Amino acid sequence: QHYFIQSNLRMRCKLKKSLFIGLVLTLMFCTLLLLHHEKEYRISRGVTADMRSEVLQTYTVPNESSLIAPDMRPEVLQTDFVPNESSETAADEIGGCSAVKSIEHNGAQIQVSMLVETLNFKSDHGGRDKSSFPNLEPLPSTEHLKVYLVPHSHCDPGWLETYMEYYERTVRGILTNLYSFAIAHTDFKYIYAEVSFFSLWWDEQTETVKEGMRLLAKQGRFEFVQGGWVQPDESSTHYFALINQMMDGHDWLKHNFPEALPKSGWAIDPFGLSPMMGYINKLFGLKAMHIQRVHYAVKNHLAATRNLDFHWRQAWDDAGTTDILTHLAPFFGYNSKYTCGPDPDVCSQYDFRILKNPRWFKPHRLLARTTPSNVKERSLKILDQWRKKAALHTTNTVFIEVGDDFMYEHKGVLPEVYQNYKVNHARITQLYAHLHSTFYMLKT
């Protein structure tokens, strides 16, 4: 028994000694690791500082505006800029858009890294439920206005549900509803972006439906935008992944639905926009981009100076070969509450899908169907928002997204939206027939 106790004590001492040695070695290893990372951080910080001083992300923008005094504008580089292709050529490649043809360039360049140094990111710039431009004057009623309403449904392959749960529960119905409605209404056009979902739907369709889709694409009544496998995050995504998902999407379209190969980029929901994506889009043959998620301070400045439409150029490009025509949406979101104009309280009154499916949003107290008794008041109110939005651009053309996350999943929503806009359109045309106003009903 005495021998057993002594042996047990010796084992405890050895165990404690081993633990102590292990702890010391662990601390030494951690110290060396921290020193290594500190060295890498200092090197990285030095390289980043050198890059920041030498490489500046550049935008080329349309002519400066007189909306704000010259001394209030940010410092810009007045270097010569000759686009690698004329605006008329770009317009023809995109489809003859007159807004593109009317944009002129004076060589002004905005360097984003310089611009952000001049902005106050802590001030109130508007947002979800507040107008960014409460005192904005609308485009004069004497000027011809072109309105493009663009139905879309933003379908995340990964968000609150799994990829297949989303498809089974909502996306299959969305794509079927949009297709059936377009076949029945020859003045209806729509766009779609995510090939991953569309490929599932396509594989379930008969040859008759596939031929119908091909006909819609040939007629310009259906358009694929972006054409990636998904609509990717950009701010922290490696460019290998960005390229691979674009290759997957475009390769699928090329082999299954070549009539719908996209011409335009579409990035309405990535939180943080990478300049690399503009370069990738150019390499994949896209001619223009529509983007959304930019900080309010930057948006409001570009809107106030009427620079929401620009050529996006890579930082290392001195010749303009990477330029891609880009349109930045001026307001908070991409659904009707934020797309018809600067006042979300007014635009909410025209979010007609809530009449059939108040899934996520509480209906506005003034939301109502447009009828013969209220059509004059309601048409003039939304026309005022459209004209105010047009005042933020250098052209008389406004782009109005009519959609949201997983919109049009319920069959009754699309007819509700369509009919109410048709009634407003008819009244606006009647009131302003002498101005030859143009309204493109649900058109890309």
C-alpha positions in Angstrom: 0.0 0.0 0.0 2.8 2.4 0.9 4.5 1.6 -2.5 1.3 2.3 -4.3 0.9 5.7 -2.7 4.4 6.7 -3.6 4.0 5.6 -7.2 0.8 7.5 -7.5 2.5 10.7 -6.2 5.3 10.3 -8.7 2.8 9.9 -11.5 1.0 13.1 -10.4 4.3 15.0 -10.4 5.2 13.8 -13.9 1.7 14.7 -15.1 2.0 18.2 -13.7 5.5 18.6 -15.2 4.2 17.5 -18.6 1.3 19.9 -18.4 3.6 22.8 -17.5 6.0 22.0 -20.4 3.0 21.7 -22.8 1.6 25.1 -21.6 5.0 26.8 -22.0 5.4 25.4 -25.5 1.9 26.5 -26.5 2.6 30.0 -25.2 5.8 30.1 -27.2 4.0 28.9 -30.4 1.3 31.5 -30.0 3.8 34.3 -29.5 5.7 33.3 -32.6 2.4 33.1 -34.6 1.4 36.6 -33.4 4.8 38.0 -34.3 4.5 36.4 -37.8 1.0 37.9 -38.3 2.1 41.3 -37.1 4.9 41.3 -39.6 2.5 40.3 -42.4 0.1 43.0 -41.3 2.8 45.7 -41.4 3.9 44.5 -44.9 0.2 44.4 -46.1 -0.5 47.8 -44.6 2.5 49.3 -46.4 1.5 47.7 -49.7 -2.1 48.8 -49.3 -1.0 52.4 -48.6 1.2 52.3 -51.7 -1.7 50.9 -53.8 -4.1 53.5 -52.4 -1.8 56.3 -53.4 -1.2 55.0 -56.9 -4.4 53.2 -57.9 -7.7 55.2 -57.9 -11.0 53.8 -59.0 -12.3 56.1 -61.8 -15.8 56.9 -63.0 -16.4 58.8 -66.2 -19.6 60.7 -66.0 -22.0 62.8 -68.2 -21.8 66.6 -68.3 -21.7 68.4 -65.0 -25.0 69.9 -63.8 -25.9 73.3 -62.5 -28.1 71.8 -59.7 -25.4 72.7 -57.2 -22.8 75.5 -57.2 -19.4 74.7 -58.7 -17.6 75.4 -55.5 -19.8 72.8 -53.7 -18.8 70.0 -56.1 -16.0 67.5 -55.3 -12.6 67.8 -56.8 -12.5 66.1 -60.2 -9.8 65.3 -62.7 -10.2 67.3 -65.9 -8.3 64.9 -68.0 -9.1 64.1 -71.6 -11.4 61.1 -72.1 -12.3 59.6 -75.4 -14.7 56.7 -75.0 -13.7 53.5 -76.8 -17.1 53.4 -78.5 -19.5 56.2 -79.1 -22.8 56.5 -77.2 -24.7 55.9 -80.4 -22.8 52.6 -80.9 -23.5 51.5 -77.3 -27.2 52.4 -77.8 -27.5 50.3 -80.9 -25.8 47.3 -79.1 -28.2 47.6 -76.1 -31.2 47.9 -78.3 -31.5 51.5 -79.5 -32.2 53.1 -76.1 -32.6 56.8 -76.7 -31.4 57.6 -73.2 -28.0 56.3 -74.1 -27.9 58.2 -77.3 -28.5 61.5 -75.5 -25.7 61.2 -72.9 -22.7 63.4 -73.8 -19.3 63.4 -72.2 -17.0 66.3 -71.4 -14.0 64.4 -70.1 -14.8 64.8 -66.5 -13.7 62.0 -64.2 -14.6 61.2 -60.7 -12.2 59.2 -58.6 -14.2 57.4 -55.9 -11.3 57.3 -53.4 -11.1 61.1 -53.6 -14.9 61.6 -53.6 -15.5 59.6 -50.3 -13.0 61.9 -48.5 -15.3 64.9 -49.2 -18.5 63.2 -48.0 -20.1 63.2 -44.6 -21.1 59.5 -44.0 -22.6 60.3 -40.5 -25.3 62.8 -41.6 -28.9 61.9 -42.4 -29.2 61.0 -46.0 -32.7 59.6 -46.0 -33.3 55.9 -46.3 -36.0 53.3 -45.8 -38.9 55.5 -44.9 -37.6 59.0 -45.5 -37.1 60.9 -48.8 -33.6 61.7 -49.7 -34.8 64.7 -51.8 -37.8 66.3 -50.0 -37.6 69.6 -52.0 -36.8 68.2 -55.4 -38.3 70.1 -58.3 -39.8 67.8 -61.0 -38.9 67.8 -64.6 -41.0 70.6 -66.2 -44.3 69.4 -67.5 -43.5 70.9 -70.9 -40.7 68.3 -71.4 -41.4 65.0 -73.1 -41.1 62.2 -70.5 -40.4 58.5 -71.3 -41.3 55.9 -68.6 -40.1 52.3 -68.6 -41.8 50.0 -66.1 -39.7 46.9 -65.8 -41.3 43.9 -64.0 -38.8 41.6 -62.2 -38.7 39.1 -59.4 -35.5 38.9 -57.3 -35.1 35.3 -56.3 -32.3 34.5 -53.9 -31.0 30.9 -54.2 -29.9 31.1 -50.6 -31.5 33.3 -48.0 -34.1 32.3 -45.4 -34.8 28.9 -47.0 -32.8 26.3 -49.0 -32.4 26.4 -52.7 -35.0 23.7 -53.4 -37.4 25.0 -50.7 -37.5 28.3 -52.5 -38.0 26.7 -55.9 -40.7 24.3 -54.7 -42.6 26.9 -52.7 -42.3 30.1 -54.8 -40.0 30.2 -57.8 -41.7 27.6 -59.9 -45.0 29.5 -59.6 -43.3 32.9 -60.3 -41.8 31.8 -63.6 -45.0 30.0 -64.6 -47.1 33.1 -63.8 -44.8 35.5 -65.7 -44.7 33.2 -68.7 -48.4 32.6 -68.8 -49.2 36.3 -68.4 -46.8 37.3 -71.2 -48.3 34.8 -73.6 -51.8 36.2 -72.9 -50.8 40.0 -73.0 -48.8 41.0 -76.0 -47.8 44.4 -74.5 -46.3 42.8 -71.4 -42.5 42.4 -71.0 -40.3 41.2 -68.1 -36.8 40.3 -67.1 -35.2 37.6 -65.0 -31.6 37.1 -63.6 -30.9 33.8 -61.8 -30.1 30.9 -64.1 -29.9 28.4 -61.3 -33.6 28.6 -60.7 -34.6 29.1 -64.3 -32.7 25.9 -65.3 -34.8 23.9 -62.9 -38.0 25.4 -64.3 -36.9 24.9 -67.9 -36.2 21.2 -67.4 -39.8 20.7 -66.2 -41.4 22.4 -69.2 -42.8 20.9 -72.4 -41.4 21.7 -75.8 -44.4 23.9 -76.4 -43.6 26.1 -73.4 -39.9 26.2 -74.4 -40.8 27.4 -77.9 -43.1 30.0 -76.3 -40.2 31.3 -74.2 -37.9 31.4 -77.3 -40.5 33.4 -79.1 -40.8 35.9 -76.2 -37.1 36.4 -76.2 -36.9 36.9 -80.0 -39.7 39.4 -79.8 -37.9 41.3 -77.0 -40.7 40.5 -74.5 -38.5 38.5 -72.2 -34.9 39.4 -71.4 -32.3 37.7 -69.2 -30.2 40.2 -67.3 -26.7 39.4 -65.9 -27.2 35.7 -66.6 -25.0 34.4 -63.8 -25.8 31.2 -62.0 -26.8 33.4 -59.1 -26.7 37.1 -58.3 -23.5 37.0 -56.2 -22.2 38.9 -53.3 -19.3 41.0 -54.5 -17.6 42.9 -51.6 -15.9 39.8 -50.1 -16.2 37.2 -52.9 -13.0 36.0 -54.7 -13.0 36.7 -58.4 -12.6 33.0 -59.1 -16.0 32.4 -57.7 -17.5 35.5 -59.6 -16.1 34.2 -62.9 -17.1 30.6 -62.3 -20.8 31.4 -61.5 -20.9 33.7 -64.6 -19.4 30.9 -66.7 -22.0 28.4 -65.4 -24.9 30.7 -66.1 -23.9 31.9 -69.5 -22.8 28.3 -70.6 -26.2 27.0 -69.6 -28.0 29.7 -71.6 -25.7 29.2 -74.6 -26.6 25.5 -74.8 -30.2 25.6 -73.8 -31.6 29.1 -74.4 -29.2 31.1 -76.7 -32.0 33.5 -77.7 -31.8 35.0 -74.2 -28.1 35.6 -73.8 -28.0 38.8 -71.7 -26.8 42.2 -72.9 -27.1 44.0 -69.6 -25.8 43.5 -66.0 -28.2 43.5 -63.1 -26.9 43.9 -59.5 -29.7 45.1 -57.3 -29.0 43.2 -54.1 -25.3 42.6 -53.6 -24.2 44.5 -50.4 -21.1 46.2 -51.7 -20.3 46.5 -55.4 -16.9 45.3 -56.6 -15.3 47.1 -59.5 -14.0 43.7 -60.6 -17.7 42.8 -61.5 -17.8 45.6 -64.0 -14.7 44.3 -65.7 -16.0 40.7 -65.6 -19.3 41.8 -67.2 -17.4 43.6 -70.0 -15.4 40.4 -70.7 -18.7 38.4 -70.8 -20.0 40.7 -73.5 -22.4 42.8 -71.4 -22.9 46.3 -72.7 -24.4 48.0 -69.7 -25.1 47.6 -65.9 -27.9 48.5 -63.5 -26.7 48.7 -59.9 -28.4 49.5 -56.6 -26.6 49.0 -53.2 -24.4 52.1 -52.7 -24.1 54.2 -49.6 -26.7 57.0 -49.4 -24.0 59.7 -49.2 -22.5 58.6 -52.5 -25.9 58.1 -54.1 -27.2 61.5 -53.0 -24.1 63.2 -54.2 -24.2 61.6 -57.7 -27.9 62.3 -57.9 -27.5 65.9 -56.9 -24.9 66.4 -59.6 -26.9 64.3 -62.1 -24.1 61.7 -62.4 -26.2 58.6 -61.8 -25.4 57.4 -65.4 -21.7 57.0 -66.1 -19.1 54.8 -67.7 -17.4 52.6 -65.0 -13.7 52.3 -65.6 -11.1 50.1 -64.0 -8.5 51.8 -61.9 -5.6 50.6 -64.0 -7.2 51.5 -67.4 -5.8 54.7 -69.0 -7.4 54.1 -72.4 -11.0 53.5 -71.6 -11.1 50.0 -72.9 -12.8 48.6 -69.8 -15.6 51.3 -69.7 -19.1 49.9 -69.2 -22.2 52.1 -69.2 -23.7 52.0 -65.7 -27.0 53.2 -64.2 -27.2 53.7 -60.5 -30.7 53.5 -58.9 -31.0 56.7 -56.8 -33.1 55.5 -53.9 -33.1 52.9 -51.1 -34.5 49.7 -52.6 -35.8 48.0 -55.7 -39.5 47.5 -55.0 -42.3 49.9 -55.8 -42.0 51.8 -52.5 -38.6 53.1 -53.5 -38.6 53.1 -57.3 -41.4 55.4 -58.6 -39.8 58.5 -57.1 -38.1 60.2 -54.2 -41.0 60.0 -51.7 -41.5 56.4 -50.3 -44.7 57.5 -48.6 -46.2 58.4 -52.0 -44.8 55.4 -53.9 -46.2 53.0 -51.2 -49.7 54.0 -52.5 -48.9 52.4 -55.8 -47.5 49.1 -54.5 -50.5 47.2 -56.0 -49.2 43.7 -55.2 -50.1 44.2 -51.6 -53.8 44.4 -52.6 -53.5 40.7 -53.3 -50.7 39.5 -51.1 -49.7 41.6 -48.1 -47.0 39.1 -47.2 -44.2 41.3 -45.9 -45.6 44.9 -45.9 -48.5 46.5 -44.2 -50.6 48.2 -46.8 -50.4 52.0 -46.9 -53.4 53.8 -45.6 -54.0 55.4 -49.0 -53.3 52.3 -51.1 -56.3 51.7 -53.4 -57.1 50.4 -56.8 -57.2 53.0 -59.5 -60.9 53.6 -60.5 -62.7 56.2 -62.7 -63.5 58.2 -59.5 -59.9 58.5 -58.4 -57.9 58.1 -61.6 -57.1 61.8 -62.2 -55.8 62.4 -58.7 -53.7 59.2 -58.6 -52.3 59.4 -62.1 -51.1 63.0 -61.5 -49.6 62.1 -58.1 -47.5 59.2 -59.6 -46.6 61.3 -62.6 -45.2 63.9 -60.3 -42.9 61.3 -58.7 -41.8 60.1 -62.1 -40.9 63.7 -63.2 -39.0 64.3 -59.9 -37.0 61.1 -60.5 -36.3 62.2 -64.1 -34.9 65.5 -62.7 -32.0 63.6 -61.2 -30.8 62.4 -64.6 -29.5 64.2 -67.7 -32.1 62.6 -69.9 -35.9 62.6 -69.9 -36.1 58.8 -69.5 -36.9 57.1 -66.2 -36.4 53.5 -65.3 -39.0 52.1 -62.8 -38.4 48.6 -61.4 -41.8 46.9 -60.7 -40.9 43.9 -58.5 -39.4 42.7 -55.3 -38.0 39.6 -53.6 -39.9 36.6 -54.9 -42.7 38.8 -56.3 -45.5 37.4 -58.5 -45.6 34.1 -56.6 -49.4 34.5 -56.3 -51.3 34.3 -59.5 -53.5 37.3 -58.8 -50.7 39.8 -58.1 -49.6 40.3 -61.7 -53.0 41.1 -63.2 -53.5 43.6 -60.3 -50.3 45.4 -60.9 -50.8 45.4 -64.7 -54.3 46.7 -64.7 -53.7 49.5 -62.3 -50.8 50.8 -64.2 -52.8 50.5 -67.4 -55.6 52.7 -66.0 -53.1 55.3 -64.8 -51.3 55.2 -68.2 -54.6 55.8 -70.1 -55.4 58.8 -67.9 -52.0 60.3 -68.2 -52.0 59.9 -72.0 -55.4 61.6 -72.1 -54.3 64.6 -69.9 -51.0 65.1 -71.7 -51.9 64.1 -75.3 -50.9 67.6 -76.5 -47.3 67.0 -75.2 -46.9 63.7 -77.0 -45.8 62.0 -73.8 -44.6 58.5 -74.2 -45.3 55.7 -71.7 -43.8 52.3 -72.3 -46.1 49.9 -70.6 -44.1 47.2 -68.7 -41.2 47.4 -71.1 -37.5 46.7 -70.9 
